[in-house]
Amino acid sequence: MTLTTDGLAEFARQRAWARPDGYAQELLFVVDGRFMGPELLDFVMSCAVRYAEQGRLLSWEEPVRLDVEVPLSAGMRFLLPTPAALFDEDF
């Protein structure tokens, strides 16, 4: 299952923390559907809010330290942003 934000990139452009060429980011989470539930949805929303409040683009090399554990994890408190990848249907 995939969850994505819709509007954070435009928010970054309006608030002038996108790159000068207009590049900005949306957040995309790929989740095993067995773990989908209100707790995970709250977590994704809190990540989106935190991203908007920090007012800067994410670095692909810098893990994001979280204020809370990832729901249903074994104590995970970091996320590593990576660029989205598209795969051919035959992959």
Secondary structure, 3 states (H helix, E strand, C coil): CEEECCCHHHHHHHCCCCCCCCCCCCCEEECCHHHCCHHHHHHHHHHHHHHHHHCCCCCCCCCEECCCCCCCCCCCCEECCCCCCCCCCCC
